[in-house]
Amino acid sequence: MRRLLLLSALLTGTAHAASLTVLAASSLTDAFTEIGRAFDARTGTTTTFSFAGSQALRAQLEQGVRADVYASANATQFDPLVKSGLVSAGQPFVRNRLAIIAPAGSTKVTTLADLGKGGVKLVLADRAVPVGDYSRRMLAAIDASGTYGRDFSARALKNVVSEEPNVRQVALKVSLGEADAAVVYATDVTPSLKSRVRVIALPTRFNQSARYPIGTVKGSAQPATADAFVKYVLSPAGQAILRKWGFQAP
């Protein structure tokens, strides 16, 4: 009962101000920053975010970092934390998809097929990063189709000049002109990035659907506040903010 009363108080903004720490995948930076402002204004909470690759955040939790909520870009990094008892069983709260980007002023890569051409500088996330895993699944799907030859992924991977620890670092390489192309999430083509990159067409049959789970961290000092944050992310208001930043319903 006490837990329910506190949750009710949080949602009406009458509870004593609480501090909340949310670990979230880098691709959620813009959307969760806005969600955090809205949640704090409504509840009086002070929410602090730590954005990084989901694999890095998982490692932090396994090493004992204190936090209240964890939002991952895939189940691969989330489920082991549930199994080990560090994070509560969560649920998917949003979906994403891949996008191929190139510098706006360059014509070196104009089609998907160009990723396999010699001399192209391609940047991917490390395979342990969710978007890095999804990127390699995309390349495998292209191989399986035979559209650009069965060795397309081998040729494309040979062009990789950097493997980054999170998706925002991947996008940055292209925006700075340090790469000819990169694979990111569609949501990473933010308003601030759109003028500096071009999006290369990626057929739906090759794209990958990324499902993001969210859950509370067991041992949180603010369990009711953490629950309230997760509920806000899943609420119509939270989902509207996520859609604004290009995410899809779970």
N, C-alpha and C positions, 0 to 999 in steps of 0.2 A: 504493500500500500504506500509506504514511504517513497519507493521508487516511482510509482505512478504519479504521486502528488508532485514530485520534483520535476518529472517530465512535463506535466501539465503547466507547472510554473514556468519552465523554460520556454514553452511555446507561447506563453502569454507575456513573457518578458518580465515577470515579477520575481524570479528567483535571484539569489545572490549571484553576482557575476562570476562566471567560471572561466577557466583557461582551458583551451582544447588544442591538442597537437594532432594534425592530420598528415599522414604520409601518403603522397599521391603520385601516380605516374606523371612524367614530364609533360605528356600530351594534354593533361588536364589543367595545366598552369592557368590559362586565361579563364576557362569556365569555372574552375574551383575558386579562383581568386574572387570572381564576382559572386559566386554562391556564398563564400565565406563572409563577404561584406553584408549580403542580404540576411544571412543567418544571424550574424552578430547584431545587426540593427534590430532584428526581431526579438532576440533573446537576451541581449546584454552580454553575451559571451565574447571572449577575446580568442579568436581562432588563429593559430599559427600553422603555416603550411611548410612542408619540406617536400620539394619536387625533385625527382630523380628517376633514373631507370628503375622499373619495378624490381629487377633482380638486386639492385643496390639497396633498395628499401627493405626487401626481404632479408638481406644479409644484416642490415642494421637491427632489425627486430630479433633475429636469431642471436645477435651479439649483445642483446639486452637494452637496446635503446628504448627509452620510455616514450610511448605514444598512445593515442586514444582511438584512432581510426586509420585503417589501411585501405587504399583504393589502388588496385593493380590493373594493368592493361591486359592481363591474361590469367587464366586459371593455373597455368604452369607454375607461376611464382606465388600464387595465392593459396592453392590447395595444400601444399606441404605445411604451411603455417597453421592451417586448420587442423591437420592431422597431428601436428606436434603440440597442439593445445595453446598456441600463442595468439591465435585470432579466432573469433567466433565464426561459425558457419555463415558465410555471406550470401549474397545474391547478385546476379548481373544487374547493373543499373543503367548501362548504356552500351551502344555498339559503335564501331568505327570502321573505316575502310582505308585501303592504301591509296597513295597518289605518287606519281613520279614527277619530280620537278627538275628544271634546268634553269640556268641563269637567264634572265630576261633578254639580255643583249647578245646571247650566243645562239648559233644555229648548228652547233656540233651534234646535239642530240635533239631531234625533232619528232622521232617516232620510237615506239617501244623496241623495234628491231635494232635501233642504233645502240642500245645498251651492250650488244654483243660485238660491236665493231672494234677493231684494233685502235689503240691510242685514246680511247675514251676514259676519262677519269671518273669513276663511279664511287660514291660513298654510301655505305650501308651502316646500320647499327650492328653492333656485335650480336652474334647469334643467340647469346643469353638474354639479350634485351627483347621484350615481346615483339616490337616492330622488326627487329632483325630476324626473328624466327618466322614471322609472317612474310617477310620479304623473300626469304629462301623457299618458303612454301609456294609463293607466287611463281618463282623461277622454275620450281619443279613442275608446277601445273602447265607452264608454257612448254617445257620439255616434253611432257606427256602428250600434249596436243600435236607436236611435230610441226607447228606453224612456222617456226623459224629454225628448224633443225633440232635433232635430239640432243645436240651438244650446246644449245643456247645458254643454259645456266653456267656451264663450264666456261664459256667465252665471256659471259658477263662477270662472273666471279673473278676471272683473271684480270679484269679491269678495275677491281676494287683497290683504291689507294688508301682508304682509311675505314676503320670499323669503330664507330663511336659508342660511348657508354649510355647515351640516351637520344631520343628522337630529335630533341631541340638542337643538339649539337650537330646532328646530321643536316638539318635544315640550314643551320648557320653556315656550314661549309659552302653550300650552294649560294646563299645570299651574299657571301663575301667573294664569290667568284673563284673559290679554291677547288671546285669540282665541276665537271660537265653535267652531272646528273646525280640524283639521289632518290631513295625510296623513303617516304615519310607517311604519316597519316594524312588523310584529307583535311582533318581539322588543324593540322600544322600550317596550312596555307592561310594564315591569319590575315586580317586587314593590313597589318604593318608589313607583311611579307609579300603580299600579292603584287605590288609594283616592281618587285625585284626578281621574281621568278615566273617561269611559264610552267603550266601543268601539261604533261604529256598524256595523251589518251591511253587509258588502261582498260581493255575490254573486261566486262563484268565476269566473264567465265574464268579469268585469271586472277581476279581480285580476291582478297581474303576478308572475311568478316571477323573483326576483333571484338570479343565480348569482355567487358570490364566488370569484375566483381568488387564489391565493397563490404566491409565488415568491421566490427569493433575489435579493438585489441583487448584481450583478456588481461586483467590486472590493471586496467585503466583506473586512474584516480578519479575520473569523472564518467562513470559508466552511463548514467542517465543522460548527461550532455552528449556523450558519444552516440548513444541511441537516437537522440533527437536530431543530431547532425545527419546521420544516415537516413532517417525518416524524411528530413528536409530535402536531401538529394533525390529521394524517390518520389517526392511530392510533385504535384503539377507545377508549382513555382520553380522547384529545382530542375525539373525536366525541361521546362521552358528555357531556362538559361543554357542548359546543355545543348538544346536544339539550336539556340541562337549562335552557338560557337561551332555548329556543324555536326554535332554528334547525332546518332540515330537512337530511336527507342530500343530498349533491350529485347 
